[in-house]
Amino acid sequence: MQKLVALERYVTIPNGKVFYQEWNKGEKISQRPPLLLLHGMMQTSHTWDDFAPYAASNYRVIAMDQRGHGKTFASPNKDYSTSAMTQDIKQVLDELKVPQVDLIGFSMGAGNSISFSARFPEMVRSLVLVDFAPTINPEGKAKLAASFNLSWPSFEEAVDAIWKANPKRTRENIKSRVLHSLAEKKDGTWGWRFDLEGLQSKFTDPESREELWGLASQIKCPVY
């Protein structure tokens, strides 16, 4: 079976342009319930490229680059708080005229999904959380922070290094993902295509940590 290719689009919200992908089978999009996919930190909507075509058999699948990631706007005031990212999600869905979604969030996207589901319960039919807890493991936090400023002499060398760190995936799979996560710098080296300075605030955002426990208790939809 031929793999379903996503449509790539932008939607404009008050803070800037948000890039998103959409998968559907060609019939009217209103015929299938919307499924929103939220990636993790230092990832993009392409995190879902393998999963989304299968989900599109039953859903109108939407995956967005969250602020500071991929092709979506970087916050001019470096605001990457959970509440700010939650408002982005609301505004994107409003612009797309999507009143309710099934929601899957991975890592940072799961935290934002918890916040969105608690603040806008009428907009979430069900919630799936992947690889997340409101409390960050110190070892994992240090490992992620250390990766922020990595750079490589070339794109292919970057792919090799990232593949070495995650050998359970194929090199081709790694390459297809980091193609959207890396960019060439002015000095000719390659690094992450993220607002690295601003995103480091996510490690000290109190709402992302303690307050998310309280928000999680307010969720009314089924959680998996």
MARVO-635158 format. One line per field, with one value per atom (N, C-alpha, C): atom name; residue in three letters; x, y, z; residue number from 0. Coordinates in nm, 3 decimals. Layout:
// MARVO-635158
atom	c(CA  ...)
type	c(ALA  ...)
u	c(X  ...)
v	c(Y  ...)
w	c(Z  ...)
seq	c(NUM  ...)
//
This chain:
// MARVO-635158
atom	c(N  CA  C  N  CA  C  N  CA  C  N  CA  C  N  CA  C  N  CA  C  N  CA  C  N  CA  C  N  CA  C  N  CA  C  N  CA  C  N  CA  C  N  CA  C  N  CA  C  N  CA  C  N  CA  C  N  CA  C  N  CA  C  N  CA  C  N  CA  C  N  CA  C  N  CA  C  N  CA  C  N  CA  C  N  CA  C  N  CA  C  N  CA  C  N  CA  C  N  CA  C  N  CA  C  N  CA  C  N  CA  C  N  CA  C  N  CA  C  N  CA  C  N  CA  C  N  CA  C  N  CA  C  N  CA  C  N  CA  C  N  CA  C  N  CA  C  N  CA  C  N  CA  C  N  CA  C  N  CA  C  N  CA  C  N  CA  C  N  CA  C  N  CA  C  N  CA  C  N  CA  C  N  CA  C  N  CA  C  N  CA  C  N  CA  C  N  CA  C  N  CA  C  N  CA  C  N  CA  C  N  CA  C  N  CA  C  N  CA  C  N  CA  C  N  CA  C  N  CA  C  N  CA  C  N  CA  C  N  CA  C  N  CA  C  N  CA  C  N  CA  C  N  CA  C  N  CA  C  N  CA  C  N  CA  C  N  CA  C  N  CA  C  N  CA  C  N  CA  C  N  CA  C  N  CA  C  N  CA  C  N  CA  C  N  CA  C  N  CA  C  N  CA  C  N  CA  C  N  CA  C  N  CA  C  N  CA  C  N  CA  C  N  CA  C  N  CA  C  N  CA  C  N  CA  C  N  CA  C  N  CA  C  N  CA  C  N  CA  C  N  CA  C  N  CA  C  N  CA  C  N  CA  C  N  CA  C  N  CA  C  N  CA  C  N  CA  C  N  CA  C  N  CA  C  N  CA  C  N  CA  C  N  CA  C  N  CA  C  N  CA  C  N  CA  C  N  CA  C  N  CA  C  N  CA  C  N  CA  C  N  CA  C  N  CA  C  N  CA  C  N  CA  C  N  CA  C  N  CA  C  N  CA  C  N  CA  C  N  CA  C  N  CA  C  N  CA  C  N  CA  C  N  CA  C  N  CA  C  N  CA  C  N  CA  C  N  CA  C  N  CA  C  N  CA  C  N  CA  C  N  CA  C  N  CA  C  N  CA  C  N  CA  C  N  CA  C  N  CA  C  N  CA  C  N  CA  C  N  CA  C  N  CA  C  N  CA  C  N  CA  C  N  CA  C  N  CA  C  N  CA  C  N  CA  C  N  CA  C  N  CA  C  N  CA  C  N  CA  C  N  CA  C  N  CA  C  N  CA  C  N  CA  C  N  CA  C  N  CA  C  N  CA  C  N  CA  C  N  CA  C  N  CA  C  N  CA  C  N  CA  C  N  CA  C  N  CA  C  N  CA  C  N  CA  C  N  CA  C  N  CA  C  N  CA  C  N  CA  C  N  CA  C  N  CA  C  N  CA  C  N  CA  C  N  CA  C  N  CA  C  N  CA  C  N  CA  C  N  CA  C  N  CA  C  N  CA  C  N  CA  C  N  CA  C  N  CA  C  N  CA  C  N  CA  C  N  CA  C  N  CA  C  N  CA  C  N  CA  C  N  CA  C  N  CA  C  N  CA  C  N  CA  C  N  CA  C  N  CA  C  N  CA  C  N  CA  C  N  CA  C  N  CA  C  N  CA  C  N  CA  C  N  CA  C  N  CA  C  N  CA  C  N  CA  C  N  CA  C  N  CA  C  N  CA  C  N  CA  C  N  CA  C  N  CA  C  N  CA  C  N  CA  C)
type	c(MET  MET  MET  GLN  GLN  GLN  LYS  LYS  LYS  LEU  LEU  LEU  VAL  VAL  VAL  ALA  ALA  ALA  LEU  LEU  LEU  GLU  GLU  GLU  ARG  ARG  ARG  TYR  TYR  TYR  VAL  VAL  VAL  THR  THR  THR  ILE  ILE  ILE  PRO  PRO  PRO  ASN  ASN  ASN  GLY  GLY  GLY  LYS  LYS  LYS  VAL  VAL  VAL  PHE  PHE  PHE  TYR  TYR  TYR  GLN  GLN  GLN  GLU  GLU  GLU  TRP  TRP  TRP  ASN  ASN  ASN  LYS  LYS  LYS  GLY  GLY  GLY  GLU  GLU  GLU  LYS  LYS  LYS  ILE  ILE  ILE  SER  SER  SER  GLN  GLN  GLN  ARG  ARG  ARG  PRO  PRO  PRO  PRO  PRO  PRO  LEU  LEU  LEU  LEU  LEU  LEU  LEU  LEU  LEU  LEU  LEU  LEU  HIS  HIS  HIS  GLY  GLY  GLY  MET  MET  MET  MET  MET  MET  GLN  GLN  GLN  THR  THR  THR  SER  SER  SER  HIS  HIS  HIS  THR  THR  THR  TRP  TRP  TRP  ASP  ASP  ASP  ASP  ASP  ASP  PHE  PHE  PHE  ALA  ALA  ALA  PRO  PRO  PRO  TYR  TYR  TYR  ALA  ALA  ALA  ALA  ALA  ALA  SER  SER  SER  ASN  ASN  ASN  TYR  TYR  TYR  ARG  ARG  ARG  VAL  VAL  VAL  ILE  ILE  ILE  ALA  ALA  ALA  MET  MET  MET  ASP  ASP  ASP  GLN  GLN  GLN  ARG  ARG  ARG  GLY  GLY  GLY  HIS  HIS  HIS  GLY  GLY  GLY  LYS  LYS  LYS  THR  THR  THR  PHE  PHE  PHE  ALA  ALA  ALA  SER  SER  SER  PRO  PRO  PRO  ASN  ASN  ASN  LYS  LYS  LYS  ASP  ASP  ASP  TYR  TYR  TYR  SER  SER  SER  THR  THR  THR  SER  SER  SER  ALA  ALA  ALA  MET  MET  MET  THR  THR  THR  GLN  GLN  GLN  ASP  ASP  ASP  ILE  ILE  ILE  LYS  LYS  LYS  GLN  GLN  GLN  VAL  VAL  VAL  LEU  LEU  LEU  ASP  ASP  ASP  GLU  GLU  GLU  LEU  LEU  LEU  LYS  LYS  LYS  VAL  VAL  VAL  PRO  PRO  PRO  GLN  GLN  GLN  VAL  VAL  VAL  ASP  ASP  ASP  LEU  LEU  LEU  ILE  ILE  ILE  GLY  GLY  GLY  PHE  PHE  PHE  SER  SER  SER  MET  MET  MET  GLY  GLY  GLY  ALA  ALA  ALA  GLY  GLY  GLY  ASN  ASN  ASN  SER  SER  SER  ILE  ILE  ILE  SER  SER  SER  PHE  PHE  PHE  SER  SER  SER  ALA  ALA  ALA  ARG  ARG  ARG  PHE  PHE  PHE  PRO  PRO  PRO  GLU  GLU  GLU  MET  MET  MET  VAL  VAL  VAL  ARG  ARG  ARG  SER  SER  SER  LEU  LEU  LEU  VAL  VAL  VAL  LEU  LEU  LEU  VAL  VAL  VAL  ASP  ASP  ASP  PHE  PHE  PHE  ALA  ALA  ALA  PRO  PRO  PRO  THR  THR  THR  ILE  ILE  ILE  ASN  ASN  ASN  PRO  PRO  PRO  GLU  GLU  GLU  GLY  GLY  GLY  LYS  LYS  LYS  ALA  ALA  ALA  LYS  LYS  LYS  LEU  LEU  LEU  ALA  ALA  ALA  ALA  ALA  ALA  SER  SER  SER  PHE  PHE  PHE  ASN  ASN  ASN  LEU  LEU  LEU  SER  SER  SER  TRP  TRP  TRP  PRO  PRO  PRO  SER  SER  SER  PHE  PHE  PHE  GLU  GLU  GLU  GLU  GLU  GLU  ALA  ALA  ALA  VAL  VAL  VAL  ASP  ASP  ASP  ALA  ALA  ALA  ILE  ILE  ILE  TRP  TRP  TRP  LYS  LYS  LYS  ALA  ALA  ALA  ASN  ASN  ASN  PRO  PRO  PRO  LYS  LYS  LYS  ARG  ARG  ARG  THR  THR  THR  ARG  ARG  ARG  GLU  GLU  GLU  ASN  ASN  ASN  ILE  ILE  ILE  LYS  LYS  LYS  SER  SER  SER  ARG  ARG  ARG  VAL  VAL  VAL  LEU  LEU  LEU  HIS  HIS  HIS  SER  SER  SER  LEU  LEU  LEU  ALA  ALA  ALA  GLU  GLU  GLU  LYS  LYS  LYS  LYS  LYS  LYS  ASP  ASP  ASP  GLY  GLY  GLY  THR  THR  THR  TRP  TRP  TRP  GLY  GLY  GLY  TRP  TRP  TRP  ARG  ARG  ARG  PHE  PHE  PHE  ASP  ASP  ASP  LEU  LEU  LEU  GLU  GLU  GLU  GLY  GLY  GLY  LEU  LEU  LEU  GLN  GLN  GLN  SER  SER  SER  LYS  LYS  LYS  PHE  PHE  PHE  THR  THR  THR  ASP  ASP  ASP  PRO  PRO  PRO  GLU  GLU  GLU  SER  SER  SER  ARG  ARG  ARG  GLU  GLU  GLU  GLU  GLU  GLU  LEU  LEU  LEU  TRP  TRP  TRP  GLY  GLY  GLY  LEU  LEU  LEU  ALA  ALA  ALA  SER  SER  SER  GLN  GLN  GLN  ILE  ILE  ILE  LYS  LYS  LYS  CYS  CYS  CYS  PRO  PRO  PRO  VAL  VAL  VAL  TYR  TYR  TYR)
u	c(0.084  0.000  0.088  0.059  0.136  0.114  0.225  0.217  0.148  0.056  -0.017  0.076  0.080  0.166  0.087  0.152  0.085  0.078  -0.026  -0.033  0.038  0.124  0.199  0.140  0.106  0.035  0.081  0.041  0.061  -0.073  -0.085  -0.200  -0.146  -0.209  -0.161  -0.244  -0.174  -0.237  -0.175  -0.225  -0.175  -0.024  0.044  0.187  0.272  0.213  0.292  0.234  0.314  0.270  0.308  0.212  0.233  0.228  0.333  0.338  0.268  0.190  0.128  0.117  0.103  0.079  -0.059  -0.118  -0.250  -0.257  -0.308  -0.325  -0.474  -0.524  -0.659  -0.667  -0.771  -0.781  -0.842  -0.868  -0.915  -1.061  -1.141  -1.281  -1.293  -1.411  -1.428  -1.374  -1.290  -1.224  -1.323  -1.442  -1.540  -1.597  -1.571  -1.627  -1.552  -1.434  -1.355  -1.327  -1.329  -1.301  -1.156  -1.130  -0.993  -0.909  -0.784  -0.684  -0.566  -0.533  -0.422  -0.302  -0.185  -0.061  0.039  0.093  0.188  0.322  0.427  0.561  0.629  0.746  0.825  0.925  0.999  1.100  1.209  1.255  1.359  1.315  1.185  1.131  1.041  0.975  0.883  0.761  0.670  0.552  0.590  0.711  0.755  0.785  0.784  0.790  0.683  0.571  0.454  0.442  0.546  0.535  0.506  0.554  0.526  0.387  0.348  0.220  0.099  0.112  -0.003  -0.074  -0.001  -0.073  -0.164  -0.127  -0.213  -0.335  -0.310  -0.421  -0.520  -0.474  -0.561  -0.669  -0.659  -0.767  -0.895  -0.880  -0.998  -1.014  -0.912  -0.913  -0.869  -0.909  -0.844  -0.725  -0.604  -0.487  -0.416  -0.392  -0.324  -0.206  -0.087  0.032  0.096  0.122  0.176  0.316  0.400  0.525  0.490  0.524  0.493  0.593  0.556  0.638  0.784  0.874  1.016  1.073  0.991  1.034  1.007  1.099  1.078  1.050  0.938  0.905  0.806  0.771  0.678  0.755  0.686  0.749  0.823  0.929  0.998  0.939  0.921  0.861  0.955  0.909  0.997  1.040  0.957  0.993  1.036  1.071  1.123  1.026  0.897  0.796  0.762  0.814  0.784  0.717  0.644  0.570  0.462  0.421  0.314  0.186  0.157  0.034  0.036  0.153  0.164  0.147  0.208  0.198  0.056  -0.011  -0.151  -0.240  -0.216  -0.295  -0.272  -0.149  -0.121  -0.209  -0.218  -0.298  -0.443  -0.496  -0.635  -0.655  -0.564  -0.578  -0.566  -0.478  -0.466  -0.596  -0.650  -0.774  -0.890  -0.894  -0.998  -0.987  -0.863  -0.843  -0.881  -0.858  -0.893  -1.039  -1.109  -1.251  -1.272  -1.185  -1.193  -1.241  -1.365  -1.418  -1.374  -1.337  -1.302  -1.208  -1.112  -1.014  -0.994  -0.949  -0.876  -0.731  -0.662  -0.532  -0.426  -0.312  -0.198  -0.078  -0.015  0.102  0.220  0.335  0.459  0.553  0.600  0.698  0.651  0.724  0.678  0.536  0.507  0.373  0.268  0.307  0.215  0.185  0.287  0.264  0.171  0.193  0.104  -0.037  -0.046  -0.176  -0.253  -0.182  -0.246  -0.304  -0.223  -0.268  -0.388  -0.381  -0.490  -0.618  -0.605  -0.723  -0.789  -0.709  -0.765  -0.828  -0.766  -0.814  -0.931  -0.934  -1.039  -1.104  -1.167  -1.218  -1.321  -1.394  -1.495  -1.433  -1.301  -1.235  -1.160  -1.161  -1.084  -1.176  -1.186  -1.271  -1.199  -1.070  -0.988  -0.843  -0.763  -0.623  -0.533  -0.424  -0.322  -0.189  -0.125  0.002  0.113  0.220  0.331  0.460  0.526  0.661  0.665  0.584  0.581  0.537  0.597  0.548  0.580  0.496  0.522  0.655  0.710  0.840  0.950  1.051  1.160  1.267  1.311  1.424  1.551  1.626  1.744  1.847  1.865  1.961  1.917  1.787  1.735  1.740  1.712  1.717  1.857  1.958  2.097  2.139  2.094  2.127  2.067  1.941  1.875  1.939  1.969  2.030  2.166  2.242  2.374  2.367  2.254  2.240  2.200  2.164  2.112  2.214  2.339  2.438  2.528  2.487  2.566  2.569  2.681  2.691  2.782  2.767  2.840  2.893  3.006  3.065  2.976  2.891  2.805  2.675  2.577  2.449  2.466  2.541  2.559  2.630  2.726  2.794  2.698  2.608  2.506  2.417  2.375  2.291  2.365  2.492  2.570  2.579  2.601  2.615  2.484  2.375  2.244  2.204  2.235  2.207  2.287  2.413  2.498  2.436  2.374  2.312  2.179  2.120  1.990  1.990  2.070  2.090  1.971  1.868  1.752  1.671  1.690  1.623  1.720  1.669  1.755  1.813  1.927  1.988  1.895  1.824  1.734  1.619  1.570  1.463  1.513  1.631  1.691  1.708  1.759  1.785  1.657  1.550  1.424  1.367  1.397  1.346  1.431  1.564  1.650  1.662  1.619  1.614  1.531  1.431  1.342  1.381  1.478  1.517  1.652  1.727  1.859  1.862  1.955  1.973  2.122  2.163  2.303  2.321  2.426  2.454  2.538  2.556  2.632  2.777  2.832  2.972  2.987  2.877  2.884  2.861  2.857  2.827  2.676  2.636  2.494  2.454  2.338  2.286  2.134  2.075  1.930  1.853  1.739  1.652  1.546  1.593  1.502  1.548  1.460  1.498  1.561  1.689  1.754  1.761  1.791  1.800  1.667  1.560  1.429  1.379  1.403  1.349  1.413  1.531  1.593  1.510  1.423  1.337  1.237  1.213  1.119  1.167  1.298  1.351  1.320  1.293  1.267  1.125  1.043  0.903  0.827  0.786  0.720  0.589  0.519  0.392  0.414  0.525  0.555  0.586  0.614  0.651  0.538  0.533  0.437  0.291  0.267  0.128  0.061  0.142  0.083  0.016  0.066  0.000  -0.143  -0.158  -0.292  -0.380  -0.324  -0.402  -0.445  -0.358  -0.392  -0.515  -0.531  -0.646  -0.777  -0.769  -0.888  -0.939  -0.866  -0.903  -1.030  -1.124  -1.253  -1.267  -1.187  -1.200  -1.124  -1.151  -1.073  -0.924  -0.837  -0.692  -0.628  -0.539  -0.475  -0.323)
v	c(-0.119  0.000  0.125  0.220  0.343  0.429  0.481  0.561  0.693  0.731  0.856  0.973  1.069  1.186  1.300  1.368  1.477  1.604  1.682  1.817  1.909  1.997  2.088  2.228  2.288  2.416  2.506  2.631  2.726  2.785  2.816  2.890  3.007  3.121  3.241  3.266  3.278  3.313  3.444  3.507  3.640  3.652  3.546  3.556  3.523  3.467  3.435  3.318  3.267  3.157  3.022  2.930  2.795  2.697  2.618  2.514  2.389  2.328  2.201  2.110  1.982  1.882  1.821  1.779  1.718  1.597  1.488  1.364  1.332  1.309  1.257  1.178  1.101  1.005  1.064  1.192  1.254  1.292  1.229  1.268  1.395  1.447  1.568  1.549  1.643  1.627  1.622  1.679  1.680  1.541  1.445  1.312  1.230  1.273  1.197  1.282  1.222  1.301  1.349  1.471  1.524  1.460  1.431  1.381  1.477  1.538  1.633  1.565  1.579  1.518  1.626  1.619  1.718  1.652  1.700  1.642  1.683  1.626  1.658  1.769  1.805  1.910  1.868  1.965  1.945  1.844  1.839  1.758  1.848  1.788  1.862  1.774  1.827  1.748  1.622  1.619  1.500  1.382  1.404  1.293  1.189  1.235  1.150  1.095  1.113  1.075  0.927  0.840  0.697  0.659  0.721  0.686  0.746  0.872  0.948  0.885  0.832  0.774  0.659  0.582  0.473  0.528  0.628  0.689  0.755  0.797  0.866  0.776  0.646  0.556  0.584  0.640  0.665  0.810  0.893  1.029  1.130  1.253  1.366  1.401  1.372  1.382  1.516  1.586  1.716  1.710  1.747  1.756  1.892  1.965  2.100  2.110  2.196  2.236  2.337  2.307  2.400  2.516  2.624  2.746  2.718  2.780  2.761  2.635  2.559  2.432  2.432  2.372  2.352  2.481  2.484  2.597  2.694  2.671  2.761  2.877  2.987  3.109  3.085  3.162  3.167  3.282  3.259  3.362  3.482  3.602  3.720  3.754  3.719  3.747  3.621  3.516  3.391  3.326  3.338  3.278  3.138  3.038  2.899  2.828  2.905  2.848  2.754  2.663  2.571  2.646  2.751  2.827  2.895  2.949  3.014  2.912  2.797  2.695  2.638  2.635  2.591  2.687  2.816  2.914  2.902  2.869  2.847  2.735  2.625  2.510  2.553  2.624  2.673  2.760  2.852  2.945  2.874  2.775  2.698  2.624  2.557  2.483  2.577  2.692  2.790  2.836  2.862  2.907  2.797  2.673  2.560  2.521  2.589  2.560  2.415  2.372  2.237  2.252  2.216  2.240  2.137  2.017  1.911  1.812  1.759  1.665  1.548  1.438  1.339  1.386  1.374  1.439  1.339  1.338  1.256  1.348  1.344  1.426  1.341  1.375  1.304  1.396  1.353  1.426  1.569  1.670  1.808  1.828  1.765  1.773  1.712  1.613  1.554  1.652  1.724  1.827  1.935  1.979  2.079  2.022  1.893  1.829  1.824  1.798  1.799  1.938  2.040  2.177  2.211  2.177  2.208  2.135  2.009  1.929  1.981  2.030  2.083  2.221  2.304  2.441  2.450  2.358  2.361  2.221  2.176  2.038  2.009  2.111  2.090  2.060  2.083  2.066  1.933  1.853  1.728  1.609  1.523  1.404  1.293  1.275  1.176  1.220  1.170  1.213  1.091  1.090  0.986  1.055  1.013  1.069  0.967  1.010  0.921  0.973  0.889  0.918  1.051  1.062  1.189  1.170  1.250  1.271  1.415  1.484  1.624  1.650  1.551  1.567  1.516  1.599  1.562  1.485  1.373  1.299  1.382  1.407  1.494  1.447  1.317  1.263  1.290  1.270  1.297  1.445  1.529  1.674  1.719  1.666  1.703  1.656  1.537  1.483  1.567  1.607  1.689  1.827  1.888  2.020  2.019  1.911  1.900  1.891  1.845  1.827  1.955  2.059  2.182  2.245  2.251  2.326  2.240  2.118  2.031  2.087  2.066  2.103  2.003  1.995  1.897  1.962  1.911  1.971  1.962  1.858  1.842  1.774  1.779  1.715  1.565  1.501  1.356  1.313  1.394  1.362  1.377  1.472  1.486  1.363  1.316  1.196  1.077  1.061  0.949  0.956  1.075  1.091  1.063  1.112  1.091  0.944  0.881  0.738  0.655  0.693  0.622  0.630  0.743  0.761  0.687  0.652  0.585  0.475  0.369  0.267  0.174  0.182  0.095  0.135  0.257  0.304  0.293  0.284  0.278  0.416  0.416  0.544  0.624  0.558  0.627  0.693  0.624  0.682  0.804  0.794  0.907  1.025  0.997  1.103  1.175  1.099  1.159  1.251  1.222  1.306  1.432  1.413  1.529  1.622  1.579  1.668  1.791  1.775  1.885  1.950  1.890  1.938  2.009  1.999  2.060  2.169  2.262  2.369  2.405  2.451  2.494  2.633  2.648  2.776  2.866  2.990  3.085  3.042  2.967  2.925  2.795  2.742  2.622  2.493  2.499  2.380  2.359  2.245  2.212  2.201  2.256  2.249  2.241  2.245  2.229  2.349  2.323  2.429  2.463  2.513  2.547  2.677  2.740  2.856  2.803  2.771  2.701  2.785  2.913  3.001  3.008  3.027  3.039  2.910  2.799  2.671  2.621  2.670  2.628  2.671  2.771  2.814  2.705  2.608  2.500  2.420  2.420  2.344  2.409  2.540  2.610  2.663  2.631  2.676  2.604  2.673  2.604  2.538  2.597  2.538  2.404  2.391  2.265  2.155  2.192  2.094  2.072  2.148  2.123  2.145  2.255  2.289  2.188  2.120  2.021  1.907  1.876  1.772  1.816  1.943  1.993  1.998  2.038  2.042  1.903  1.805  1.668  1.618  1.660  1.615  1.678  1.782  1.850  1.796  1.705  1.654  1.570  1.594  1.527  1.414  1.418  1.318  1.190  1.080  0.957  0.983  0.927  0.943  0.805  0.791  0.661  0.677)
w	c(0.000  0.000  0.000  -0.087  -0.096  0.028  0.082  0.203  0.175  0.263  0.247  0.277  0.187  0.202  0.266  0.359  0.430  0.345  0.368  0.316  0.415  0.366  0.453  0.440  0.555  0.552  0.668  0.660  0.769  0.809  0.937  0.986  1.068  1.057  1.126  1.252  1.365  1.492  1.539  1.645  1.684  1.699  1.745  1.768  1.645  1.541  1.424  1.345  1.252  1.167  1.229  1.225  1.278  1.161  1.151  1.047  1.097  1.009  1.046  0.925  0.953  0.850  0.872  0.763  0.772  0.680  0.735  0.660  0.652  0.532  0.519  0.389  0.375  0.266  0.138  0.136  0.014  0.016  0.103  0.111  0.194  0.209  0.287  0.427  0.472  0.601  0.716  0.697  0.805  0.834  0.746  0.763  0.868  0.906  1.003  1.127  1.246  1.367  1.369  1.414  1.415  1.525  1.491  1.585  1.580  1.694  1.701  1.767  1.705  1.753  1.791  1.914  1.963  1.996  1.932  1.945  2.075  2.100  2.217  2.192  2.298  2.286  2.189  2.110  2.009  1.903  1.878  1.770  1.685  1.587  1.502  1.475  1.396  1.357  1.281  1.225  1.150  1.242  1.373  1.469  1.438  1.383  1.363  1.221  1.138  0.997  0.974  1.064  1.048  1.098  1.207  1.272  1.201  1.161  1.111  0.991  0.890  0.776  0.814  0.916  0.961  1.036  1.120  1.194  1.101  0.983  0.888  0.830  0.854  0.812  0.888  1.008  1.092  1.136  1.111  1.162  1.056  1.077  1.012  1.102  1.059  1.145  1.122  1.231  1.227  1.324  1.275  1.360  1.337  1.444  1.432  1.492  1.431  1.494  1.603  1.727  1.835  1.836  1.901  1.896  1.932  1.855  1.878  1.816  1.747  1.687  1.537  1.462  1.320  1.245  1.172  1.085  1.148  1.273  1.343  1.406  1.428  1.481  1.612  1.631  1.760  1.841  1.970  2.055  2.067  2.031  2.039  2.181  2.280  2.419  2.494  2.417  2.474  2.571  2.543  2.629  2.577  2.646  2.612  2.729  2.806  2.918  2.867  2.953  2.916  2.882  2.958  2.933  2.797  2.757  2.627  2.514  2.529  2.425  2.418  2.533  2.537  2.459  2.474  2.400  2.250  2.210  2.068  2.013  2.087  2.044  2.025  2.123  2.115  1.992  1.968  1.857  1.722  1.713  1.589  1.559  1.658  1.637  1.603  1.667  1.635  1.490  1.444  1.306  1.206  1.244  1.156  1.170  1.261  1.287  1.330  1.421  1.479  1.623  1.655  1.788  1.892  1.848  1.943  1.877  1.956  1.902  1.998  1.942  2.020  2.017  2.128  2.144  2.190  2.120  2.161  2.178  2.295  2.321  2.364  2.309  2.342  2.419  2.536  2.615  2.641  2.595  2.615  2.562  2.450  2.393  2.483  2.562  2.659  2.771  2.816  2.917  2.867  2.744  2.686  2.666  2.639  2.622  2.753  2.863  2.995  3.023  2.999  3.023  2.935  2.807  2.715  2.755  2.791  2.827  2.953  3.048  3.172  3.151  3.069  3.050  2.952  2.856  2.754  2.742  2.849  2.852  2.743  2.700  2.596  2.460  2.446  2.317  2.303  2.410  2.407  2.434  2.337  2.351  2.426  2.396  2.467  2.461  2.553  2.566  2.581  2.503  2.516  2.549  2.658  2.702  2.678  2.612  2.577  2.639  2.718  2.770  2.844  2.950  3.022  3.166  3.254  3.390  3.425  3.503  3.534  3.603  3.674  3.739  3.648  3.622  3.533  3.608  3.552  3.606  3.591  3.699  3.689  3.586  3.577  3.480  3.337  3.312  3.179  3.146  3.246  3.226  3.188  3.257  3.228  3.089  3.051  2.919  2.808  2.825  2.725  2.715  2.831  2.833  2.763  2.781  2.721  2.569  2.517  2.372  2.300  2.375  2.313  2.218  2.258  2.182  2.096  2.069  1.982  1.840  1.772  1.630  1.561  1.430  1.351  1.224  1.172  1.051  0.928  0.921  0.804  0.845  0.756  0.784  0.801  0.712  0.718  0.846  0.892  1.017  1.136  1.126  1.230  1.235  1.118  1.111  1.173  1.141  1.195  1.348  1.401  1.546  1.617  1.561  1.624  1.613  1.502  1.485  1.585  1.608  1.706  1.845  1.876  2.008  2.018  1.904  1.902  1.796  1.817  1.713  1.691  1.774  1.756  1.632  1.586  1.464  1.347  1.226  1.109  1.081  1.011  0.976  0.885  0.795  0.704  0.780  0.884  0.965  1.040  1.099  1.169  1.073  0.955  0.857  0.817  0.797  0.754  0.862  0.990  1.099  1.117  1.125  1.155  1.035  0.918  0.803  0.834  0.921  0.958  1.090  1.160  1.292  1.294  1.184  1.176  1.071  1.087  0.990  0.984  0.868  0.853  0.913  0.993  1.058  0.966  1.007  0.928  0.910  1.007  0.996  0.918  0.863  0.782  0.858  0.990  1.069  1.076  1.130  1.141  1.287  1.320  1.456  1.455  1.572  1.585  1.530  1.468  1.415  1.519  1.632  1.742  1.805  1.881  1.960  2.089  2.080  2.190  2.317  2.301  2.418  2.491  2.416  2.479  2.539  2.470  2.515  2.644  2.676  2.802  2.922  2.904  3.013  3.052  2.961  2.993  3.114  3.138  3.250  3.384  3.383  3.508  3.515  3.418  3.417  3.528  3.636  3.747  3.707  3.610  3.570  3.503  3.431  3.364  3.465  3.585  3.684  3.785  3.893  4.000  3.956  3.884  3.855  3.761  3.680  3.590  3.666  3.785  3.865  3.897  3.935  3.965  3.843  3.730  3.606  3.565  3.586  3.546  3.621  3.745  3.824  3.778  3.694  3.646  3.512  3.452  3.320  3.331  3.242  3.247  3.142  3.038  2.932  2.968  2.898  2.918  2.887  2.970  2.953  2.943  2.846  2.822  2.827)
seq	c(0  0  0  1  1  1  2  2  2  3  3  3  4  4  4  5  5  5  6  6  6  7  7  7  8  8  8  9  9  9  10  10  10  11  11  11  12  12  12  13  13  13  14  14  14  15  15  15  16  16  16  17  17  17  18  18  18  19  19  19  20  20  20  21  21  21  22  22  22  23  23  23  24  24  24  25  25  25  26  26  26  27  27  27  28  28  28  29  29  29  30  30  30  31  31  31  32  32  32  33  33  33  34  34  34  35  35  35  36  36  36  37  37  37  38  38  38  39  39  39  40  40  40  41  41  41  42  42  42  43  43  43  44  44  44  45  45  45  46  46  46  47  47  47  48  48  48  49  49  49  50  50  50  51  51  51  52  52  52  53  53  53  54  54  54  55  55  55  56  56  56  57  57  57  58  58  58  59  59  59  60  60  60  61  61  61  62  62  62  63  63  63  64  64  64  65  65  65  66  66  66  67  67  67  68  68  68  69  69  69  70  70  70  71  71  71  72  72  72  73  73  73  74  74  74  75  75  75  76  76  76  77  77  77  78  78  78  79  79  79  80  80  80  81  81  81  82  82  82  83  83  83  84  84  84  85  85  85  86  86  86  87  87  87  88  88  88  89  89  89  90  90  90  91  91  91  92  92  92  93  93  93  94  94  94  95  95  95  96  96  96  97  97  97  98  98  98  99  99  99  100  100  100  101  101  101  102  102  102  103  103  103  104  104  104  105  105  105  106  106  106  107  107  107  108  108  108  109  109  109  110  110  110  111  111  111  112  112  112  113  113  113  114  114  114  115  115  115  116  116  116  117  117  117  118  118  118  119  119  119  120  120  120  121  121  121  122  122  122  123  123  123  124  124  124  125  125  125  126  126  126  127  127  127  128  128  128  129  129  129  130  130  130  131  131  131  132  132  132  133  133  133  134  134  134  135  135  135  136  136  136  137  137  137  138  138  138  139  139  139  140  140  140  141  141  141  142  142  142  143  143  143  144  144  144  145  145  145  146  146  146  147  147  147  148  148  148  149  149  149  150  150  150  151  151  151  152  152  152  153  153  153  154  154  154  155  155  155  156  156  156  157  157  157  158  158  158  159  159  159  160  160  160  161  161  161  162  162  162  163  163  163  164  164  164  165  165  165  166  166  166  167  167  167  168  168  168  169  169  169  170  170  170  171  171  171  172  172  172  173  173  173  174  174  174  175  175  175  176  176  176  177  177  177  178  178  178  179  179  179  180  180  180  181  181  181  182  182  182  183  183  183  184  184  184  185  185  185  186  186  186  187  187  187  188  188  188  189  189  189  190  190  190  191  191  191  192  192  192  193  193  193  194  194  194  195  195  195  196  196  196  197  197  197  198  198  198  199  199  199  200  200  200  201  201  201  202  202  202  203  203  203  204  204  204  205  205  205  206  206  206  207  207  207  208  208  208  209  209  209  210  210  210  211  211  211  212  212  212  213  213  213  214  214  214  215  215  215  216  216  216  217  217  217  218  218  218  219  219  219  220  220  220  221  221  221  222  222  222  223  223  223)
//
